[in-house]
C-alpha cells in the first residue's frame, strides 16, 4: 500500500469520525467529537496494518503469516481492557473516554512501529495529535456555547441534576 493511499484512508476515517462525533457532541453525549474521531482513526490504523501486512506478503511471493495478525488482534483486545480501567463514572458524568481512545490509538501507532511502518506511524501520530489538540479545542468551544442548542437531548439528565442543585441552593 502506498503512503498516499494510507494517508487518504486515514483522513477519510478522521472525517467520518468527526461527523459522527459532531452529532454526538451537539446532543451533549459523553462520547463526543474527539472520542469518536480517535476511535475511528484507531480502528482504521489497525485495519490498514492488516491490509499492508497481507499485501506485502503477497507481493513478496510468500504466504501470509497469520500469527502476526493474531498478535495484532490480541493487542486490540488487550488495550481495550487497559482503556476500560481509565474510564471513570461520577454520577451522570463519565471521565476518561478520550484517554482510553488515545491509549487505543497509541497501541495502533506502536503496532505500526513494530512492523517497521515508520512513515505511516508519523502520519498516524499527526492525525492523533490533531484530534487531541485542535478537535479538543473545538469540542470545548461547543460545550461552552450550547446553552440553547436545539439539537440537545431534551431528556438529558445532566440539565435536570444541575437545575435541581440550583433550586436547592435557592431554598
C-alpha positions as CSV (number, residue, x, y, z in Angstrom):
1,X,0.0,0.0,0.0
2,X,1.4,3.4,-0.9
3,X,1.8,6.2,1.6
4,X,-0.7,8.3,-0.3
5,X,-3.4,5.6,0.0
6,X,-2.6,5.1,3.7
7,X,-2.9,8.8,4.4
8,X,-6.1,9.3,2.4
9,X,-7.9,6.4,4.1
10,X,-6.8,7.7,7.5
11,X,-8.0,11.2,6.7
12,X,-11.3,9.8,5.4
13,X,-11.7,7.8,8.7
14,X,-11.0,11.1,10.5
15,X,-13.7,12.9,8.6
16,X,-16.2,10.2,9.3
17,X,-15.3,10.1,13.0
18,X,-15.7,13.9,13.1
19,X,-19.1,13.8,11.5
20,X,-20.3,11.1,13.9
21,X,-18.7,12.8,16.9
22,X,-20.1,16.2,16.0
23,X,-23.6,14.8,16.1
24,X,-22.9,13.2,19.5
25,X,-21.3,16.4,20.7
26,X,-24.3,18.5,19.7
27,X,-26.6,16.1,21.5
28,X,-24.3,16.5,24.6
29,X,-23.3,12.9,24.9
30,X,-20.2,11.8,26.8
31,X,-18.5,10.3,23.8
32,X,-18.3,13.3,21.6
33,X,-16.2,14.8,18.9
34,X,-12.7,13.7,20.0
35,X,-13.6,10.3,21.3
36,X,-15.4,9.3,18.1
37,X,-12.7,10.7,16.0
38,X,-10.0,8.8,17.9
39,X,-11.9,5.5,17.8
40,X,-12.5,5.9,14.0
41,X,-8.8,6.6,13.4
42,X,-7.6,3.9,15.7
43,X,-9.8,1.3,14.0
44,X,-8.7,2.4,10.6
45,X,-5.0,2.2,11.6
46,X,-5.4,-1.4,12.8
47,X,-7.2,-2.4,9.5
48,X,-4.5,-0.6,7.4
49,X,-1.8,-2.5,9.2
50,X,-3.5,-5.8,8.5
51,X,-4.0,-4.9,4.9
52,X,-0.4,-3.8,4.5
53,X,1.0,-6.9,6.1
54,X,-1.1,-9.1,3.8
55,X,-0.3,-7.2,0.6
56,X,3.4,-7.1,1.4
57,X,3.5,-10.8,2.0
58,X,1.7,-11.5,-1.3
59,X,4.0,-9.0,-3.1
60,X,7.0,-10.9,-1.8
61,X,5.5,-14.1,-3.1
62,X,5.2,-15.7,0.3
63,X,2.4,-16.9,2.5
64,X,0.7,-14.6,4.9
65,X,1.9,-15.1,8.5
66,X,-1.4,-15.3,10.3
67,X,0.5,-15.3,13.7
68,X,1.4,-11.7,13.2
69,X,-2.2,-10.8,12.5
70,X,-3.3,-12.8,15.6
71,X,-0.9,-10.8,17.8
72,X,-2.4,-7.6,16.3
73,X,-5.9,-8.8,17.2
74,X,-4.8,-9.5,20.8
75,X,-3.3,-6.0,21.1
76,X,-6.7,-4.5,20.1
77,X,-8.4,-6.6,22.7
78,X,-5.8,-6.1,25.5
79,X,-5.7,-2.4,25.1
80,X,-9.5,-2.3,25.3
81,X,-9.2,-3.8,28.8
82,X,-6.5,-1.3,29.7
83,X,-8.6,1.6,28.4
84,X,-11.6,0.4,30.4
85,X,-9.5,0.9,33.5
86,X,-9.1,4.6,32.6
87,X,-12.8,5.3,32.3
88,X,-14.5,6.6,35.5
89,X,-18.1,7.4,36.2
90,X,-19.1,10.2,38.5
91,X,-22.9,10.4,38.8
92,X,-24.2,11.1,35.3
93,X,-20.7,12.2,34.1
94,X,-18.2,9.9,32.5
95,X,-14.5,10.8,32.5
96,X,-11.6,9.2,30.7
97,X,-13.1,8.3,27.3
98,X,-10.6,10.4,25.4
99,X,-7.8,8.9,27.4
100,X,-8.9,5.4,26.7
101,X,-9.4,6.1,23.0
102,X,-5.9,7.8,22.9
103,X,-4.4,4.6,24.5
104,X,-6.0,2.6,21.8
105,X,-4.6,4.8,19.1
106,X,-1.2,4.7,20.8
107,X,-1.3,0.9,20.6
108,X,-2.1,1.2,16.9
109,X,0.9,3.5,16.4
110,X,3.1,1.1,18.4
111,X,1.9,-1.7,16.1
112,X,2.9,0.4,13.0
113,X,6.3,0.9,14.5
114,X,6.6,-2.8,15.3
115,X,6.0,-3.7,11.7
116,X,8.5,-1.0,10.6
117,X,5.9,1.3,9.0
118,X,7.8,4.5,10.1
119,X,6.2,6.9,7.7
120,X,2.7,5.6,8.3
121,X,3.4,6.0,12.1
122,X,4.3,9.6,11.6
123,X,1.1,10.3,9.7
124,X,-0.9,8.5,12.3
125,X,0.7,10.4,15.2
126,X,0.0,13.7,13.3
127,X,-3.7,12.8,12.9
128,X,-4.0,11.8,16.6
129,X,-2.3,15.0,17.8
130,X,-4.7,17.0,15.5
131,X,-7.6,15.3,17.2
132,X,-6.3,15.8,20.7
133,X,-5.3,19.4,20.2
134,X,-7.4,21.0,17.5
135,X,-10.6,19.0,17.8
136,X,-10.4,19.1,21.6
137,X,-10.4,22.9,21.4
138,X,-13.5,22.8,19.1
139,X,-15.2,20.4,21.5
140,X,-14.6,22.7,24.4
141,X,-15.9,25.6,22.4
142,X,-19.1,23.7,21.6
143,X,-19.6,22.7,25.2
144,X,-19.3,26.3,26.4
145,X,-21.7,27.6,23.7
146,X,-24.5,25.1,23.8
147,X,-26.9,26.7,26.2
148,X,-29.8,26.9,23.8
149,X,-28.9,24.1,21.4
150,X,-32.0,22.9,19.6
151,X,-30.2,19.5,18.9
152,X,-29.5,18.8,22.5
153,X,-31.4,16.0,24.1
154,X,-34.4,17.4,26.0
155,X,-34.3,14.5,28.4
156,X,-30.6,15.0,29.2
157,X,-30.3,14.2,32.9
158,X,-27.3,16.5,33.4
159,X,-29.5,19.5,32.9
160,X,-32.0,18.2,35.5
161,X,-29.4,17.5,38.0
162,X,-27.9,21.0,37.7
163,X,-31.3,22.6,37.9
164,X,-32.1,20.6,41.0
165,X,-28.9,21.8,42.7
166,X,-29.8,25.4,41.8
167,X,-33.2,25.0,43.3
168,X,-31.8,23.5,46.5
169,X,-29.4,26.5,46.8
170,X,-32.2,29.0,46.4
171,X,-34.1,27.5,49.3
